[in-house]
Amino acid sequence: MSDKAISRNPGILGGTPVFSGTRVPIRILIEHLEAGDCLNDFLDSYPTVSRDQAIKVLETAKIALTGKSEP
């Protein structure tokens, strides 16, 4: 698997950001979390997404929103 957690390709869902190697949009993870679902619920619903991928996406979002990462 690539180190890149998110991919965008005009040929996959019109360029919607998805988990690399899947057709699962990143927004689906956010929607699950907004609805109060835990990460395991999301992963159970989308088995093509690995826990590592989901964590990496959440860490990327955290850095983008806060401007820093924790050691």
Predicted model as a PDB file, atoms N, CA, C, CB and O in Angstrom, pLDDT in the B-factor column:
MODEL        1                                                                  
ATOM      1  N   MET A   1       0.840  -1.180   0.000  1.00 39.00           N  
ATOM      2  CA  MET A   1       0.000   0.000   0.000  1.00 39.00           C  
ATOM      3  C   MET A   1       0.881   1.238   0.000  1.00 39.00           C  
ATOM      4  CB  MET A   1      -0.953   0.001   1.212  1.00 39.00           C  
ATOM      5  O   MET A   1       1.957   1.242   0.597  1.00 39.00           O  
ATOM      6  N   SER A   2       0.438   2.255  -0.649  1.00 46.00           N  
ATOM      7  CA  SER A   2       1.144   3.522  -0.706  1.00 46.00           C  
ATOM      8  C   SER A   2       1.092   4.224   0.649  1.00 46.00           C  
ATOM      9  CB  SER A   2       0.548   4.418  -1.799  1.00 46.00           C  
ATOM     10  O   SER A   2       0.193   3.972   1.453  1.00 46.00           O  
ATOM     11  N   ASP A   3       2.063   5.105   0.897  1.00 63.00           N  
ATOM     12  CA  ASP A   3       2.049   5.905   2.115  1.00 63.00           C  
ATOM     13  C   ASP A   3       0.985   6.993   2.038  1.00 63.00           C  
ATOM     14  CB  ASP A   3       3.425   6.526   2.360  1.00 63.00           C  
ATOM     15  O   ASP A   3       0.591   7.554   3.060  1.00 63.00           O  
ATOM     16  N   LYS A   4       0.523   7.289   0.833  1.00 88.00           N  
ATOM     17  CA  LYS A   4      -0.480   8.315   0.628  1.00 88.00           C  
ATOM     18  C   LYS A   4      -1.847   7.772   1.048  1.00 88.00           C  
ATOM     19  CB  LYS A   4      -0.498   8.783  -0.848  1.00 88.00           C  
ATOM     20  O   LYS A   4      -2.304   6.765   0.508  1.00 88.00           O  
ATOM     21  N   ALA A   5      -2.490   8.424   1.992  1.00 90.00           N  
ATOM     22  CA  ALA A   5      -3.764   7.939   2.519  1.00 90.00           C  
ATOM     23  C   ALA A   5      -4.949   8.357   1.657  1.00 90.00           C  
ATOM     24  CB  ALA A   5      -3.963   8.440   3.930  1.00 90.00           C  
ATOM     25  O   ALA A   5      -5.961   7.658   1.605  1.00 90.00           O  
ATOM     26  N   ILE A   6      -4.826   9.490   0.983  1.00 94.00           N  
ATOM     27  CA  ILE A   6      -5.926  10.055   0.201  1.00 94.00           C  
ATOM     28  C   ILE A   6      -5.507  10.155  -1.252  1.00 94.00           C  
ATOM     29  CB  ILE A   6      -6.343  11.444   0.744  1.00 94.00           C  
ATOM     30  O   ILE A   6      -4.382  10.547  -1.562  1.00 94.00           O  
ATOM     31  N   SER A   7      -6.416   9.800  -2.135  1.00 94.00           N  
ATOM     32  CA  SER A   7      -6.130   9.991  -3.556  1.00 94.00           C  
ATOM     33  C   SER A   7      -7.300  10.692  -4.217  1.00 94.00           C  
ATOM     34  CB  SER A   7      -5.841   8.642  -4.254  1.00 94.00           C  
ATOM     35  O   SER A   7      -8.444  10.594  -3.774  1.00 94.00           O  
ATOM     36  N   ARG A   8      -6.982  11.401  -5.289  1.00 95.00           N  
ATOM     37  CA  ARG A   8      -7.983  12.079  -6.117  1.00 95.00           C  
ATOM     38  C   ARG A   8      -7.657  11.752  -7.561  1.00 95.00           C  
ATOM     39  CB  ARG A   8      -8.000  13.640  -5.870  1.00 95.00           C  
ATOM     40  O   ARG A   8      -6.530  11.939  -8.019  1.00 95.00           O  
ATOM     41  N   ASN A   9      -8.650  11.266  -8.260  1.00 94.00           N  
ATOM     42  CA  ASN A   9      -8.468  10.888  -9.656  1.00 94.00           C  
ATOM     43  C   ASN A   9      -9.767  11.208 -10.371  1.00 94.00           C  
ATOM     44  CB  ASN A   9      -8.080   9.367  -9.811  1.00 94.00           C  
ATOM     45  O   ASN A   9     -10.830  10.740  -9.963  1.00 94.00           O  
ATOM     46  N   PRO A  10      -9.696  12.005 -11.440  1.00 94.00           N  
ATOM     47  CA  PRO A  10     -10.928  12.355 -12.149  1.00 94.00           C  
ATOM     48  C   PRO A  10     -11.715  11.129 -12.628  1.00 94.00           C  
ATOM     49  CB  PRO A  10     -10.597  13.234 -13.333  1.00 94.00           C  
ATOM     50  O   PRO A  10     -12.925  11.216 -12.838  1.00 94.00           O  
ATOM     51  N   GLY A  11     -11.041   9.997 -12.801  1.00 92.00           N  
ATOM     52  CA  GLY A  11     -11.705   8.783 -13.242  1.00 92.00           C  
ATOM     53  C   GLY A  11     -12.365   7.986 -12.127  1.00 92.00           C  
ATOM     54  O   GLY A  11     -13.056   7.003 -12.394  1.00 92.00           O  
ATOM     55  N   ILE A  12     -12.161   8.396 -10.885  1.00 92.00           N  
ATOM     56  CA  ILE A  12     -12.765   7.711  -9.733  1.00 92.00           C  
ATOM     57  C   ILE A  12     -13.667   8.708  -9.010  1.00 92.00           C  
ATOM     58  CB  ILE A  12     -11.663   7.133  -8.758  1.00 92.00           C  
ATOM     59  O   ILE A  12     -13.198   9.668  -8.398  1.00 92.00           O  
ATOM     60  N   LEU A  13     -14.951   8.461  -9.095  1.00 93.00           N  
ATOM     61  CA  LEU A  13     -15.956   9.315  -8.459  1.00 93.00           C  
ATOM     62  C   LEU A  13     -15.767  10.791  -8.797  1.00 93.00           C  
ATOM     63  CB  LEU A  13     -15.914   9.129  -6.955  1.00 93.00           C  
ATOM     64  O   LEU A  13     -15.980  11.663  -7.954  1.00 93.00           O  
ATOM     65  N   GLY A  14     -15.367  11.059 -10.035  1.00 93.00           N  
ATOM     66  CA  GLY A  14     -15.238  12.434 -10.509  1.00 93.00           C  
ATOM     67  C   GLY A  14     -14.196  13.261  -9.784  1.00 93.00           C  
ATOM     68  O   GLY A  14     -14.284  14.489  -9.773  1.00 93.00           O  
ATOM     69  N   GLY A  15     -13.211  12.615  -9.177  1.00 94.00           N  
ATOM     70  CA  GLY A  15     -12.148  13.341  -8.482  1.00 94.00           C  
ATOM     71  C   GLY A  15     -12.417  13.565  -7.000  1.00 94.00           C  
ATOM     72  O   GLY A  15     -11.654  14.256  -6.325  1.00 94.00           O  
ATOM     73  N   THR A  16     -13.489  12.989  -6.497  1.00 95.00           N  
ATOM     74  CA  THR A  16     -13.776  13.080  -5.062  1.00 95.00           C  
ATOM     75  C   THR A  16     -12.627  12.456  -4.281  1.00 95.00           C  
ATOM     76  CB  THR A  16     -15.123  12.379  -4.713  1.00 95.00           C  
ATOM     77  O   THR A  16     -12.161  11.377  -4.649  1.00 95.00           O  
ATOM     78  N   PRO A  17     -12.155  13.101  -3.212  1.00 96.00           N  
ATOM     79  CA  PRO A  17     -11.103  12.484  -2.401  1.00 96.00           C  
ATOM     80  C   PRO A  17     -11.578  11.156  -1.808  1.00 96.00           C  
ATOM     81  CB  PRO A  17     -10.663  13.441  -1.276  1.00 96.00           C  
ATOM     82  O   PRO A  17     -12.623  11.091  -1.160  1.00 96.00           O  
ATOM     83  N   VAL A  18     -10.799  10.107  -2.037  1.00 97.00           N  
ATOM     84  CA  VAL A  18     -11.123   8.766  -1.541  1.00 97.00           C  
ATOM     85  C   VAL A  18      -9.926   8.200  -0.786  1.00 97.00           C  
ATOM     86  CB  VAL A  18     -11.527   7.822  -2.710  1.00 97.00           C  
ATOM     87  O   VAL A  18      -8.809   8.705  -0.900  1.00 97.00           O  
ATOM     88  N   PHE A  19     -10.175   7.151  -0.017  1.00 97.00           N  
ATOM     89  CA  PHE A  19      -9.077   6.422   0.599  1.00 97.00           C  
ATOM     90  C   PHE A  19      -8.303   5.740  -0.519  1.00 97.00           C  
ATOM     91  CB  PHE A  19      -9.592   5.383   1.661  1.00 97.00           C  
ATOM     92  O   PHE A  19      -8.893   5.058  -1.357  1.00 97.00           O  
ATOM     93  N   SER A  20      -6.998   5.918  -0.538  1.00 95.00           N  
ATOM     94  CA  SER A  20      -6.169   5.338  -1.596  1.00 95.00           C  
ATOM     95  C   SER A  20      -6.432   3.857  -1.755  1.00 95.00           C  
ATOM     96  CB  SER A  20      -4.697   5.569  -1.306  1.00 95.00           C  
ATOM     97  O   SER A  20      -6.523   3.116  -0.777  1.00 95.00           O  
ATOM     98  N   GLY A  21      -6.555   3.434  -3.018  1.00 94.00           N  
ATOM     99  CA  GLY A  21      -6.774   2.036  -3.326  1.00 94.00           C  
ATOM    100  C   GLY A  21      -8.216   1.585  -3.169  1.00 94.00           C  
ATOM    101  O   GLY A  21      -8.517   0.400  -3.315  1.00 94.00           O  
ATOM    102  N   THR A  22      -9.114   2.526  -2.870  1.00 95.00           N  
ATOM    103  CA  THR A  22     -10.530   2.197  -2.699  1.00 95.00           C  
ATOM    104  C   THR A  22     -11.371   3.201  -3.487  1.00 95.00           C  
ATOM    105  CB  THR A  22     -10.930   2.200  -1.188  1.00 95.00           C  
ATOM    106  O   THR A  22     -10.847   4.121  -4.114  1.00 95.00           O  
ATOM    107  N   ARG A  23     -12.672   3.001  -3.437  1.00 95.00           N  
ATOM    108  CA  ARG A  23     -13.617   3.964  -3.987  1.00 95.00           C  
ATOM    109  C   ARG A  23     -14.458   4.558  -2.849  1.00 95.00           C  
ATOM    110  CB  ARG A  23     -14.527   3.293  -5.060  1.00 95.00           C  
ATOM    111  O   ARG A  23     -15.566   5.041  -3.079  1.00 95.00           O  
ATOM    112  N   VAL A  24     -13.930   4.520  -1.637  1.00 97.00           N  
ATOM    113  CA  VAL A  24     -14.647   5.022  -0.458  1.00 97.00           C  
ATOM    114  C   VAL A  24     -14.268   6.487  -0.241  1.00 97.00           C  
ATOM    115  CB  VAL A  24     -14.317   4.164   0.819  1.00 97.00           C  
ATOM    116  O   VAL A  24     -13.113   6.794   0.056  1.00 97.00           O  
ATOM    117  N   PRO A  25     -15.237   7.389  -0.390  1.00 97.00           N  
ATOM    118  CA  PRO A  25     -14.946   8.817  -0.182  1.00 97.00           C  
ATOM    119  C   PRO A  25     -14.558   9.116   1.272  1.00 97.00           C  
ATOM    120  CB  PRO A  25     -16.162   9.667  -0.578  1.00 97.00           C  
ATOM    121  O   PRO A  25     -15.095   8.522   2.206  1.00 97.00           O  
ATOM    122  N   ILE A  26     -13.637  10.029   1.436  1.00 97.00           N  
ATOM    123  CA  ILE A  26     -13.205  10.462   2.770  1.00 97.00           C  
ATOM    124  C   ILE A  26     -14.394  11.028   3.547  1.00 97.00           C  
ATOM    125  CB  ILE A  26     -12.074  11.523   2.664  1.00 97.00           C  
ATOM    126  O   ILE A  26     -14.494  10.837   4.759  1.00 97.00           O  
ATOM    127  N   ARG A  27     -15.286  11.717   2.853  1.00 96.00           N  
ATOM    128  CA  ARG A  27     -16.431  12.341   3.531  1.00 96.00           C  
ATOM    129  C   ARG A  27     -17.285  11.317   4.278  1.00 96.00           C  
ATOM    130  CB  ARG A  27     -17.295  13.088   2.520  1.00 96.00           C  
ATOM    131  O   ARG A  27     -17.951  11.668   5.251  1.00 96.00           O  
ATOM    132  N   ILE A  28     -17.274  10.055   3.836  1.00 97.00           N  
ATOM    133  CA  ILE A  28     -18.066   9.026   4.507  1.00 97.00           C  
ATOM    134  C   ILE A  28     -17.558   8.810   5.941  1.00 97.00           C  
ATOM    135  CB  ILE A  28     -18.016   7.698   3.708  1.00 97.00           C  
ATOM    136  O   ILE A  28     -18.353   8.635   6.864  1.00 97.00           O  
ATOM    137  N   LEU A  29     -16.247   8.822   6.117  1.00 98.00           N  
ATOM    138  CA  LEU A  29     -15.681   8.697   7.466  1.00 98.00           C  
ATOM    139  C   LEU A  29     -16.149   9.863   8.333  1.00 98.00           C  
ATOM    140  CB  LEU A  29     -14.127   8.649   7.412  1.00 98.00           C  
ATOM    141  O   LEU A  29     -16.589   9.667   9.466  1.00 98.00           O  
ATOM    142  N   ILE A  30     -16.051  11.065   7.796  1.00 96.00           N  
ATOM    143  CA  ILE A  30     -16.454  12.257   8.557  1.00 96.00           C  
ATOM    144  C   ILE A  30     -17.939  12.182   8.909  1.00 96.00           C  
ATOM    145  CB  ILE A  30     -16.157  13.552   7.749  1.00 96.00           C  
ATOM    146  O   ILE A  30     -18.334  12.512  10.028  1.00 96.00           O  
ATOM    147  N   GLU A  31     -18.756  11.750   7.956  1.00 97.00           N  
ATOM    148  CA  GLU A  31     -20.196  11.634   8.217  1.00 97.00           C  
ATOM    149  C   GLU A  31     -20.484  10.607   9.314  1.00 97.00           C  
ATOM    150  CB  GLU A  31     -20.939  11.247   6.930  1.00 97.00           C  
ATOM    151  O   GLU A  31     -21.360  10.827  10.151  1.00 97.00           O  
ATOM    152  N   HIS A  32     -19.763   9.502   9.314  1.00 97.00           N  
ATOM    153  CA  HIS A  32     -19.941   8.506  10.376  1.00 97.00           C  
ATOM    154  C   HIS A  32     -19.582   9.091  11.734  1.00 97.00           C  
ATOM    155  CB  HIS A  32     -19.088   7.260  10.097  1.00 97.00           C  
ATOM    156  O   HIS A  32     -20.306   8.894  12.709  1.00 97.00           O  
ATOM    157  N   LEU A  33     -18.475   9.803  11.799  1.00 96.00           N  
ATOM    158  CA  LEU A  33     -18.055  10.391  13.072  1.00 96.00           C  
ATOM    159  C   LEU A  33     -19.036  11.471  13.527  1.00 96.00           C  
ATOM    160  CB  LEU A  33     -16.640  10.979  12.950  1.00 96.00           C  
ATOM    161  O   LEU A  33     -19.344  11.572  14.714  1.00 96.00           O  
ATOM    162  N   GLU A  34     -19.523  12.273  12.590  1.00 96.00           N  
ATOM    163  CA  GLU A  34     -20.516  13.300  12.931  1.00 96.00           C  
ATOM    164  C   GLU A  34     -21.796  12.680  13.486  1.00 96.00           C  
ATOM    165  CB  GLU A  34     -20.844  14.152  11.698  1.00 96.00           C  
ATOM    166  O   GLU A  34     -22.445  13.262  14.355  1.00 96.00           O  
ATOM    167  N   ALA A  35     -22.154  11.510  12.990  1.00 97.00           N  
ATOM    168  CA  ALA A  35     -23.360  10.822  13.440  1.00 97.00           C  
ATOM    169  C   ALA A  35     -23.172  10.135  14.792  1.00 97.00           C  
ATOM    170  CB  ALA A  35     -23.784   9.803  12.405  1.00 97.00           C  
ATOM    171  O   ALA A  35     -24.122   9.585  15.349  1.00 97.00           O  
ATOM    172  N   GLY A  36     -21.949  10.168  15.317  1.00 97.00           N  
ATOM    173  CA  GLY A  36     -21.676   9.557  16.611  1.00 97.00           C  
ATOM    174  C   GLY A  36     -21.170   8.130  16.534  1.00 97.00           C  
ATOM    175  O   GLY A  36     -20.999   7.469  17.558  1.00 97.00           O  
ATOM    176  N   ASP A  37     -20.931   7.654  15.322  1.00 97.00           N  
ATOM    177  CA  ASP A  37     -20.384   6.307  15.165  1.00 97.00           C  
ATOM    178  C   ASP A  37     -18.921   6.293  15.581  1.00 97.00           C  
ATOM    179  CB  ASP A  37     -20.535   5.817  13.707  1.00 97.00           C  
ATOM    180  O   ASP A  37     -18.221   7.297  15.451  1.00 97.00           O  
ATOM    181  N   CYS A  38     -18.468   5.166  16.076  1.00 96.00           N  
ATOM    182  CA  CYS A  38     -17.048   5.034  16.399  1.00 96.00           C  
ATOM    183  C   CYS A  38     -16.295   4.583  15.135  1.00 96.00           C  
ATOM    184  CB  CYS A  38     -16.831   4.015  17.581  1.00 96.00           C  
ATOM    185  O   CYS A  38     -16.900   4.164  14.148  1.00 96.00           O  
ATOM    186  N   LEU A  39     -15.002   4.679  15.195  1.00 97.00           N  
ATOM    187  CA  LEU A  39     -14.175   4.304  14.055  1.00 97.00           C  
ATOM    188  C   LEU A  39     -14.415   2.847  13.664  1.00 97.00           C  
ATOM    189  CB  LEU A  39     -12.694   4.531  14.373  1.00 97.00           C  
ATOM    190  O   LEU A  39     -14.448   2.522  12.477  1.00 97.00           O  
ATOM    191  N   ASN A  40     -14.580   1.978  14.640  1.00 97.00           N  
ATOM    192  CA  ASN A  40     -14.828   0.561  14.337  1.00 97.00           C  
ATOM    193  C   ASN A  40     -16.102   0.364  13.524  1.00 97.00           C  
ATOM    194  CB  ASN A  40     -14.915  -0.246  15.627  1.00 97.00           C  
ATOM    195  O   ASN A  40     -16.146  -0.499  12.648  1.00 97.00           O  
ATOM    196  N   ASP A  41     -17.144   1.157  13.804  1.00 96.00           N  
ATOM    197  CA  ASP A  41     -18.384   1.063  13.025  1.00 96.00           C  
ATOM    198  C   ASP A  41     -18.110   1.384  11.559  1.00 96.00           C  
ATOM    199  CB  ASP A  41     -19.462   2.020  13.591  1.00 96.00           C  
ATOM    200  O   ASP A  41     -18.571   0.679  10.661  1.00 96.00           O  
ATOM    201  N   PHE A  42     -17.356   2.453  11.331  1.00 97.00           N  
ATOM    202  CA  PHE A  42     -17.002   2.826   9.958  1.00 97.00           C  
ATOM    203  C   PHE A  42     -16.214   1.706   9.295  1.00 97.00           C  
ATOM    204  CB  PHE A  42     -16.188   4.137   9.938  1.00 97.00           C  
ATOM    205  O   PHE A  42     -16.519   1.307   8.171  1.00 97.00           O  
ATOM    206  N   LEU A  43     -15.202   1.202   9.989  1.00 97.00           N  
ATOM    207  CA  LEU A  43     -14.350   0.163   9.415  1.00 97.00           C  
ATOM    208  C   LEU A  43     -15.128  -1.121   9.137  1.00 97.00           C  
ATOM    209  CB  LEU A  43     -13.183  -0.131  10.348  1.00 97.00           C  
ATOM    210  O   LEU A  43     -14.847  -1.812   8.159  1.00 97.00           O  
ATOM    211  N   ASP A  44     -16.087  -1.442   9.973  1.00 97.00           N  
ATOM    212  CA  ASP A  44     -16.933  -2.618   9.736  1.00 97.00           C  
ATOM    213  C   ASP A  44     -17.782  -2.434   8.481  1.00 97.00           C  
ATOM    214  CB  ASP A  44     -17.841  -2.884  10.951  1.00 97.00           C  
ATOM    215  O   ASP A  44     -18.018  -3.387   7.737  1.00 97.00           O  
ATOM    216  N   SER A  45     -18.237  -1.206   8.251  1.00 97.00           N  
ATOM    217  CA  SER A  45     -19.069  -0.919   7.079  1.00 97.00           C  
ATOM    218  C   SER A  45     -18.264  -0.834   5.785  1.00 97.00           C  
ATOM    219  CB  SER A  45     -19.819   0.375   7.289  1.00 97.00           C  
ATOM    220  O   SER A  45     -18.801  -1.072   4.703  1.00 97.00           O  
ATOM    221  N   TYR A  46     -16.985  -0.498   5.891  1.00 97.00           N  
ATOM    222  CA  TYR A  46     -16.125  -0.313   4.714  1.00 97.00           C  
ATOM    223  C   TYR A  46     -14.834  -1.106   4.894  1.00 97.00           C  
ATOM    224  CB  TYR A  46     -15.809   1.197   4.485  1.00 97.00           C  
ATOM    225  O   TYR A  46     -13.787  -0.524   5.178  1.00 97.00           O  
ATOM    226  N   PRO A  47     -14.897  -2.415   4.734  1.00 97.00           N  
ATOM    227  CA  PRO A  47     -13.731  -3.268   5.001  1.00 97.00           C  
ATOM    228  C   PRO A  47     -12.556  -3.055   4.043  1.00 97.00           C  
ATOM    229  CB  PRO A  47     -14.146  -4.701   4.942  1.00 97.00           C  
ATOM    230  O   PRO A  47     -11.460  -3.548   4.308  1.00 97.00           O  
ATOM    231  N   THR A  48     -12.756  -2.336   2.942  1.00 96.00           N  
ATOM    232  CA  THR A  48     -11.622  -2.061   2.052  1.00 96.00           C  
ATOM    233  C   THR A  48     -10.723  -0.956   2.599  1.00 96.00           C  
ATOM    234  CB  THR A  48     -12.125  -1.674   0.663  1.00 96.00           C  
ATOM    235  O   THR A  48      -9.620  -0.741   2.095  1.00 96.00           O  
ATOM    236  N   VAL A  49     -11.194  -0.259   3.627  1.00 97.00           N  
ATOM    237  CA  VAL A  49     -10.391   0.786   4.278  1.00 97.00           C  
ATOM    238  C   VAL A  49      -9.737   0.174   5.509  1.00 97.00           C  
ATOM    239  CB  VAL A  49     -11.271   2.038   4.666  1.00 97.00           C  
ATOM    240  O   VAL A  49     -10.416  -0.425   6.344  1.00 97.00           O  
ATOM    241  N   SER A  50      -8.425   0.323   5.624  1.00 96.00           N  
ATOM    242  CA  SER A  50      -7.724  -0.209   6.800  1.00 96.00           C  
ATOM    243  C   SER A  50      -7.760   0.801   7.947  1.00 96.00           C  
ATOM    244  CB  SER A  50      -6.258  -0.563   6.446  1.00 96.00           C  
ATOM    245  O   SER A  50      -7.957   1.998   7.740  1.00 96.00           O  
ATOM    246  N   ARG A  51      -7.566   0.289   9.148  1.00 97.00           N  
ATOM    247  CA  ARG A  51      -7.495   1.162  10.323  1.00 97.00           C  
ATOM    248  C   ARG A  51      -6.357   2.174  10.149  1.00 97.00           C  
ATOM    249  CB  ARG A  51      -7.287   0.326  11.622  1.00 97.00           C  
ATOM    250  O   ARG A  51      -6.516   3.350  10.474  1.00 97.00           O  
ATOM    251  N   ASP A  52      -5.214   1.715   9.636  1.00 96.00           N  
ATOM    252  CA  ASP A  52      -4.078   2.617   9.428  1.00 96.00           C  
ATOM    253  C   ASP A  52      -4.443   3.752   8.477  1.00 96.00           C  
ATOM    254  CB  ASP A  52      -2.873   1.842   8.879  1.00 96.00           C  
ATOM    255  O   ASP A  52      -4.073   4.903   8.710  1.00 96.00           O  
ATOM    256  N   GLN A  53      -5.173   3.431   7.402  1.00 96.00           N  
ATOM    257  CA  GLN A  53      -5.589   4.475   6.458  1.00 96.00           C  
ATOM    258  C   GLN A  53      -6.491   5.491   7.149  1.00 96.00           C  
ATOM    259  CB  GLN A  53      -6.317   3.855   5.245  1.00 96.00           C  
ATOM    260  O   GLN A  53      -6.290   6.696   7.004  1.00 96.00           O  
ATOM    261  N   ALA A  54      -7.470   5.021   7.890  1.00 97.00           N  
ATOM    262  CA  ALA A  54      -8.406   5.919   8.555  1.00 97.00           C  
ATOM    263  C   ALA A  54      -7.687   6.818   9.558  1.00 97.00           C  
ATOM    264  CB  ALA A  54      -9.504   5.118   9.257  1.00 97.00           C  
ATOM    265  O   ALA A  54      -7.948   8.020   9.615  1.00 97.00           O  
ATOM    266  N   ILE A  55      -6.794   6.244  10.340  1.00 96.00           N  
ATOM    267  CA  ILE A  55      -6.024   7.029  11.317  1.00 96.00           C  
ATOM    268  C   ILE A  55      -5.159   8.068  10.596  1.00 96.00           C  
ATOM    269  CB  ILE A  55      -5.134   6.099  12.192  1.00 96.00           C  
ATOM    270  O   ILE A  55      -5.074   9.216  11.030  1.00 96.00           O  
ATOM    271  N   LYS A  56      -4.527   7.666   9.510  1.00 95.00           N  
ATOM    272  CA  LYS A  56      -3.681   8.593   8.763  1.00 95.00           C  
ATOM    273  C   LYS A  56      -4.502   9.766   8.218  1.00 95.00           C  
ATOM    274  CB  LYS A  56      -2.972   7.859   7.612  1.00 95.00           C  
ATOM    275  O   LYS A  56      -4.044  10.908   8.242  1.00 95.00           O  
ATOM    276  N   VAL A  57      -5.707   9.488   7.729  1.00 95.00           N  
ATOM    277  CA  VAL A  57      -6.580  10.555   7.226  1.00 95.00           C  
ATOM    278  C   VAL A  57      -6.968  11.490   8.367  1.00 95.00           C  
ATOM    279  CB  VAL A  57      -7.849   9.961   6.557  1.00 95.00           C  
ATOM    280  O   VAL A  57      -6.944  12.710   8.199  1.00 95.00           O  
ATOM    281  N   LEU A  58      -7.324  10.940   9.513  1.00 95.00           N  
ATOM    282  CA  LEU A  58      -7.690  11.777  10.655  1.00 95.00           C  
ATOM    283  C   LEU A  58      -6.500  12.613  11.132  1.00 95.00           C  
ATOM    284  CB  LEU A  58      -8.218  10.907  11.805  1.00 95.00           C  
ATOM    285  O   LEU A  58      -6.668  13.778  11.493  1.00 95.00           O  
ATOM    286  N   GLU A  59      -5.309  12.031  11.134  1.00 93.00           N  
ATOM    287  CA  GLU A  59      -4.111  12.784  11.518  1.00 93.00           C  
ATOM    288  C   GLU A  59      -3.832  13.902  10.518  1.00 93.00           C  
ATOM    289  CB  GLU A  59      -2.891  11.846  11.619  1.00 93.00           C  
ATOM    290  O   GLU A  59      -3.450  15.006  10.907  1.00 93.00           O  
ATOM    291  N   THR A  60      -4.021  13.621   9.240  1.00 90.00           N  
ATOM    292  CA  THR A  60      -3.826  14.638   8.200  1.00 90.00           C  
ATOM    293  C   THR A  60      -4.805  15.792   8.397  1.00 90.00           C  
ATOM    294  CB  THR A  60      -4.003  14.021   6.790  1.00 90.00           C  
ATOM    295  O   THR A  60      -4.425  16.957   8.283  1.00 90.00           O  
ATOM    296  N   ALA A  61      -6.058  15.473   8.692  1.00 90.00           N  
ATOM    297  CA  ALA A  61      -7.069  16.506   8.939  1.00 90.00           C  
ATOM    298  C   ALA A  61      -6.711  17.328  10.172  1.00 90.00           C  
ATOM    299  CB  ALA A  61      -8.461  15.871   9.112  1.00 90.00           C  
ATOM    300  O   ALA A  61      -6.858  18.550  10.171  1.00 90.00           O  
ATOM    301  N   LYS A  62      -6.247  16.666  11.212  1.00 90.00           N  
ATOM    302  CA  LYS A  62      -5.858  17.365  12.438  1.00 90.00           C  
ATOM    303  C   LYS A  62      -4.741  18.365  12.165  1.00 90.00           C  
ATOM    304  CB  LYS A  62      -5.414  16.361  13.511  1.00 90.00           C  
ATOM    305  O   LYS A  62      -4.802  19.510  12.612  1.00 90.00           O  
ATOM    306  N   ILE A  63      -3.734  17.933  11.438  1.00 90.00           N  
ATOM    307  CA  ILE A  63      -2.611  18.816  11.114  1.00 90.00           C  
ATOM    308  C   ILE A  63      -3.088  19.984  10.260  1.00 90.00           C  
ATOM    309  CB  ILE A  63      -1.497  18.038  10.383  1.00 90.00           C  
ATOM    310  O   ILE A  63      -2.685  21.126  10.482  1.00 90.00           O  
ATOM    311  N   ALA A  64      -3.948  19.699   9.282  1.00 89.00           N  
ATOM    312  CA  ALA A  64      -4.452  20.752   8.405  1.00 89.00           C  
ATOM    313  C   ALA A  64      -5.270  21.790   9.186  1.00 89.00           C  
ATOM    314  CB  ALA A  64      -5.307  20.141   7.289  1.00 89.00           C  
ATOM    315  O   ALA A  64      -5.236  22.980   8.870  1.00 89.00           O  
ATOM    316  N   LEU A  65      -5.993  21.336  10.191  1.00 90.00           N  
ATOM    317  CA  LEU A  65      -6.857  22.241  10.944  1.00 90.00           C  
ATOM    318  C   LEU A  65      -6.157  22.957  12.089  1.00 90.00           C  
ATOM    319  CB  LEU A  65      -8.016  21.483  11.483  1.00 90.00           C  
ATOM    320  O   LEU A  65      -6.519  24.082  12.434  1.00 90.00           O  
ATOM    321  N   THR A  66      -5.153  22.310  12.682  1.00 91.00           N  
ATOM    322  CA  THR A  66      -4.484  22.919  13.828  1.00 91.00           C  
ATOM    323  C   THR A  66      -3.104  23.477  13.486  1.00 91.00           C  
ATOM    324  CB  THR A  66      -4.357  21.908  14.935  1.00 91.00           C  
ATOM    325  O   THR A  66      -2.563  24.313  14.210  1.00 91.00           O  
ATOM    326  N   GLY A  67      -2.549  23.007  12.383  1.00 86.00           N  
ATOM    327  CA  GLY A  67      -1.234  23.471  11.986  1.00 86.00           C  
ATOM    328  C   GLY A  67      -0.091  22.792  12.716  1.00 86.00           C  
ATOM    329  O   GLY A  67       1.064  23.196  12.579  1.00 86.00           O  
ATOM    330  N   LYS A  68      -0.405  21.762  13.490  1.00 77.00           N  
ATOM    331  CA  LYS A  68       0.676  21.067  14.197  1.00 77.00           C  
ATOM    332  C   LYS A  68       0.335  19.603  14.390  1.00 77.00           C  
ATOM    333  CB  LYS A  68       0.950  21.726  15.554  1.00 77.00           C  
ATOM    334  O   LYS A  68      -0.829  19.205  14.361  1.00 77.00           O  
ATOM    335  N   SER A  69       1.362  18.826  14.584  1.00 69.00           N  
ATOM    336  CA  SER A  69       1.173  17.410  14.901  1.00 69.00           C  
ATOM    337  C   SER A  69       1.843  17.118  16.220  1.00 69.00           C  
ATOM    338  CB  SER A  69       1.739  16.495  13.783  1.00 69.00           C  
ATOM    339  O   SER A  69       2.788  17.800  16.616  1.00 69.00           O  
ATOM    340  N   GLU A  70       1.350  16.105  16.894  1.00 67.00           N  
ATOM    341  CA  GLU A  70       1.950  15.718  18.166  1.00 67.00           C  
ATOM    342  C   GLU A  70       3.043  14.689  17.879  1.00 67.00           C  
ATOM    343  CB  GLU A  70       0.873  15.144  19.156  1.00 67.00           C  
ATOM    344  O   GLU A  70       2.960  13.941  16.905  1.00 67.00           O  
ATOM    345  N   PRO A  71       4.064  14.659  18.733  1.00 62.00           N  
ATOM    346  CA  PRO A  71       5.159  13.702  18.520  1.00 62.00           C  
ATOM    347  C   PRO A  71       4.724  12.262  18.619  1.00 62.00           C  
ATOM    348  CB  PRO A  71       6.249  13.945  19.507  1.00 62.00           C  
ATOM    349  O   PRO A  71       5.543  11.357  18.461  1.00 62.00           O  
TER     350      PRO A  71                                                      
ENDMDL                                                                          
END                                                                             
